[in-house]
Amino acid sequence: MTAPLDLERSYSLMKEAACALETSRDAVVVRGLDARSWLQGQVSQDISALKVKESAESLVLSPQGKVEVYCRVTILAEGVVLLDTEAGFGDVLAERLRRFRLRVKAEMETRSVSCLVVRGPGAASALRDYGIGLDIVPEESAGALGEDWALAVPVSWPGYSGFDVLASPETAKRRPVGIALGDPAAFEAARIEAGVPVLGRELTEKTIPQEAGELVAHAVSFTKGCYTGQELVARLEARGGNVAWRLRGVVLDPSAQSRAGAPLLRGDREVGHITSIAWSPGYLAPVALAYVRRDVVPPFVATAAPGAVRAEIRELPL
């Protein structure tokens, strides 16, 4: 395995070819006769229409309609559903689901899974070149999901499409990674530019889904039946998604030393706060995600602490 590339080269490959990042995710596997029908009432996406080997991004909400977990739902087989989420949030997801598992013929198992994040226009061909199939775990082993399995799930970040290759730790150890491994900072810059929120920063137990950029557009169905937390989301959507804060992109002055949590100011008035920030080789400047007051209409020039540096608030994706 080669050493990771530097920031600029990693960013360039994500734009022009393909680049990979080795990481991990948490997963909850739900098995049983009621697995899909029960989860249909717990997640914001319509998973009844998913075919075996198809995935969809979804939210798991509190009864008050706030975000508890942002996850991906994959139908492995009839009666076997995989929900994967960011590392550190698997137990949160499992506990939230258990609270609403009453008289349901379904069992849950929580595990950590390896994840090879591959981004770039050449992602599919790169995976094939190195023997990583784009079909998910074979039917005969889907129900077991034991020590040897892998699945490649399509991901469509604006400007950075690709795949997340999920696998058991045992499979990941045996499989050589021929795709260039990139600098994690480049993937963070790409995530910010694409406007993709993450748990613990852009998404917390206080977040209303409509606040988080385009999250609702691809993680919520407004045509499915009832699910936990639906009332607030549906009511806000009917009113035009009018919320007090909106997730926006920010391009800062190259000299900026701002960090997550730094306020965005217009004069003495705080108009927002940064949630994530990274250096972008494409902009030759720091880029950030920030929650901004709804009366601030991009493009809008504010200042960021420390030093009152220029911070241009923009629509997402950047």
Summary of the structure (lengths in Angstrom):
residues: 318
radius of gyration: 20.1
end to end distance: 32.9
largest distance: 62.8
contacts: 1104
relative contact order: 0.17
helix: 22%
strand: 36%
